[in-house]
């Protein structure tokens, strides 16, 4: 995806502590998007097995996001 390619390019050009901060910021954004996607599908998806998987995955992503917020 173009957005992801841009994020990788940004990481490649950054160094040191700035790269670390950028990585954490990008991971927060990615996890927020993933959480919204999984929660949304768990609520209103049209395929029962996928809804169940999304419902199981959402808390894991939420936990990862919480860990990132603490960094």
N, C-alpha and C positions, 0 to 999 in steps of 0.2 A: 504494500500500500504506500502511496506517496508520503503520507504523514509519517509513517514508520521509517521510511527511507531517510526522510529529513531528520528525524530524531537520531538515527544512527550516524548520520553525517555530522550532526552537532557533537555527539559524543566523541567521534574520531578526532575532531578538531580541538576539543577541550583537553586540558591536562591538569594533573594534580588535584588539589582540593576542589577547584571549580568543576572538574569532571565528575567528582564524587557527588557534589551538590546537584549538578545537572541530572545525573543518573537517578538519584532519589526523587527529584522532582518529576522526571519522566515516568518513573515507576508509579508514583502516586496518581498521576493522570491516567495511566494505562489501567491501573487497578480500579479507579473510579468508573471508568468506561466499562470495564468487565463486570463490575458489580451491578451497574445499572442494566446491562444487557441480561445478566442471569436473573436478577430479581424481576425484571419485566417479563421475561419468558416464563419464569416460574409462576407468575400471576396470570398471564394471559396467552401462553403458548398454545398451539393447536395439536401438538403431538405429545401424548401422555408420557412416553418414556423420556422424551427430552425435557418436559416440564419437571419430571422427578429428578433428573440429573441436574438441571439448573437449580432446583431447590436445595440439592445437596452441596452444590459447588458454591453457591452464594455465600454461605457462612464462612467458608474457607477463604474466599477472596476478601470478605469483610475483615477477617482476622489479619490477613496480610496487610491490608490497608491500615488497620489500626497499628500494626507494628511499624509500618512506614511513617505514620504520623508521629511516632515516638522517636524517630531518628533525627 
